[in-house]
Amino acid sequence: MDILRRNSVVVTGNPEGPTVVLAHGFGCDQNMWRLTVPALAEDHRVVLFDYVGSGRADPSAFSPERYSSLDGYARDVVEVCEALDLRDAVFVGHSVSAMIGVLAADRAPERIGALVMIAPSPRYLDDDGYRGGFSAEDIDELLGSLESNYLGWSAAMAPVIMGNAERPELGDELKNSFCATDPDMAHVFARTTFLSDSRDDLKGVRVPTLVLECTNDAIAPREVGAFVHEAIPGSTLVTLDATGHCPHLSAPEATNAALRDFLAGLR
C-alpha cells in the first residue's frame, strides 16, 4: 500500500526549509492544524497526516491488533518519515501524539531530531505519587460511555475537552471531528490512549524537547506537564495562557509563538 495515501499525507510550506511534522490527537485529524500551518509555512516544510482510523486515512488499513498499542501509531509515523526520506524533522504531537512521537523518535532517531509536546500525558490514570487526572473509575466510566453511545459521548465530552465555554463553536468543532470518526476504530484508539503508560519512555528522550501545557486543562493537569518536563533531560516547559486541551485551536497566537521560538532556537 502507498504509505502516503494510506495516511492522507500532505506536504506544504517552504520546500527548502527544515521539516516540521504535525500529528493530531485522538478523535481529530490534520485539519486541526489549520491555524498552525500559516505560522510555519514561510520558513518550514510542513508535513500533515491522519492516523489510520482518523480523518481521510484509508480505513481499509485499520487493524485492531496493530493499533491496540501506541507502538502501532508510532510505526505509522516512522513509515511516513521513511516514505518522505525525512532527516532530523521536528515532530509536533498533540495530546496522545506527544507520546507517539517519543516512541517514533526512539524507533528512528535519524528521522526525528526534536519534539514538541502539546498538552501531553504519559499516563491519564492516577498512580501512587503520580497525578494523571483520572481515577480508575473515571476511566472505566469514560470508556464505557464511549463504547455504548459514541455520539452521545462525543457531544458530552467535546466541550469539556476543549474548554472555553464562552466559545461554543470550538467545542462543536471537536464534537464534529469525533463524530466523523468510525466508532469501532475510535473505540480502539480510545482504549489505547487512556490505558497507556508511557512514563518510562520519557527517560530515553535525547533530542531537544518543548513541552507546552495550558493553565487550565481538564485532560492534562499542570502536574502532568511538570512530570514530563522533569522526566525528559534538558526539556523546556512553557505554560500557555490558555484554557482547554487544544491550545492550537483555542489560543493559536500563543501556541504558534512558543512553537516558532523553539524552532528558531534549533537553527
Secondary structure, 3 states (H helix, E strand, C coil): CCHHHHCCCEEEECCCCCEEEEECCCCCCHHHHCCCHHHHCCCCEEEECCCCCCCCCCHHHCCCCHHHCHHHHHHHHHHHHHHCCCCCEEEEEECHHHHHHHHHHHHCCCCEEEEEEECCCCECECECCECCCECHHHHHHHHHHHHHCHHHHHHHHHHHHHCCCCCHHHHHHHHHHHHCCCHHHHHHHHHHHHCCECHHHHCCCCCCEEEEEEEECCCCCHHHHHHHHHHCCCCEEEEEEEECCCHHHHCHHHHHHHHHHHHHHHC
